[in-house]
Amino acid sequence: MTSRSASLLDSGFDLTLRPMRYPRFYEMYRAAIKNTWTVEEIDFQIDLGHLSQRMTAADRHLIERLVAFFATGDSIVSNNLVISLYRHINSPEARMYLSRQLYEEALHIQFYLTLLDNYVPDQQRRAQAFAAIENIPSIRRKAEFCQKWTDEVFGLQRIESDADKRRFLLNLTCFASCIEGLFFFGAFAYVYFLRSRGLLPGLAAGTNWVFRDESAHMAFAFEVLNTVRREEPHLFDASWARQVQTMIEEAVECEAAFADDVLSGGVVGLTRREMRQYLEYVADQRLRALHLPTRYNVRNPFAFMELQDVQELTNFFERRVSAYQVGVQGEVAFDEAF
């Protein structure tokens, strides 16, 4: 019989769901199951007309860069989820959620694959987009940033010491705060900017659902971090704080360089300065979620992002999601032993 682990990051695979030690993770799994969507529900026909008739060359460059990043970004997250998170978070309730998250990442990859196939009809340019890490410097820089924080953990077979736990926590912090929490949120801002101009409703509809999924993924990751903080507060020392602050600053620079590329054609109504300010604003939200001092202290410059404000994440699971839900029957009591 498997004994109950004393800490979320104890090595091994706890298989016992009764008594349930981390019901919050199970609640998150249930919420995720209710919010199910498919790529087939999205209509891209209006988008294709906009791409050919209403968008400038600079707009099309923005879109191609955006979908090129999306095509690789979720694959990076999926790999880390399986190789690092599922292996080292020792809670069957959490692994239930991670299994659902892996499905959602695959769905996002399908969405972006469909975007590329529809938006980039030229075969050679499509091939370049799929190989963005190799041939687009601004995307390669982001991939190298991700690699920097994953390589050491990918080689970690078991968590045996506090040093191992700190390596894992930095990996999780990077993916929650910088990759899903900054790189993806920067990309979402471009989509919602285009939506504010009445463009690409299919892309905006799918992005609404991806946005909600990614918000839930971040909420889960921060819940893991907060749980470990309660169980082993000594891991979150001054050295961890300095590394995280440096990490987030590097992520802002990577995403600002991507913005320079995305907006290099001169997109009307969106400036590099505004985009950088938005990234700094989001970075401060991530620092607050990590219980760290803010770095930039700027306001959100985008009125069109108000409905998607990152501050709403704190009550994400307290809101009833009406945009898309499927019914799930059956209740689980969290205080039962068997």
FENJOWO-V404974 format. One record per residue. OMEGA is omega as a letter, one per 20 degrees, with the letter a starting at -180 (none if undefined). Layout:
OMEGA  OMEGA
This chain:
r  r  r  a  a  a  a  a  r  a  r  r  r  a  a  r  r  i  a  a  a  a  a  r  r  r  r  r  r  r  a  r  a  a  a  r  r  r  a  r  a  r  a  a  r  r  a  r  r  a  a  a  a  a  r  r  r  r  a  r  r  a  a  r  a  a  r  r  a  a  a  a  a  r  r  r  a  r  a  a  a  a  a  a  a  a  a  r  a  r  r  r  r  a  r  r  a  r  r  r  r  r  a  r  r  r  r  r  r  r  a  r  r  r  a  a  a  a  a  a  a  a  a  r  r  r  r  r  r  r  a  a  a  a  r  a  a  r  r  r  r  r  r  r  r  a  a  a  a  a  a  a  r  r  a  a  r  r  a  a  r  r  r  a  r  r  r  a  r  r  a  r  r  a  r  a  a  a  r  a  a  a  a  a  r  r  r  a  r  a  a  r  r  r  a  r  r  a  r  a  r  r  a  a  r  a  r  a  r  r  a  r  a  r  r  r  r  r  r  a  r  r  r  a  a  r  r  r  r  a  a  a  a  r  a  a  a  r  r  a  r  a  r  r  r  r  a  r  r  r  r  r  r  a  r  r  r  r  r  r  a  a  a  r  a  r  a  r  a  a  r  r  r  a  r  r  r  r  r  r  r  r  r  r  r  r  r  r  r  r  r  r  r  a  a  r  r  r  r  a  a  r  a  r  a  a  a  a  a  r  a  a  a  r  a  a  r  r  r  a  a  a  r  r  r  a  r  a  r  a  r  r  a  a  a  r  a  none
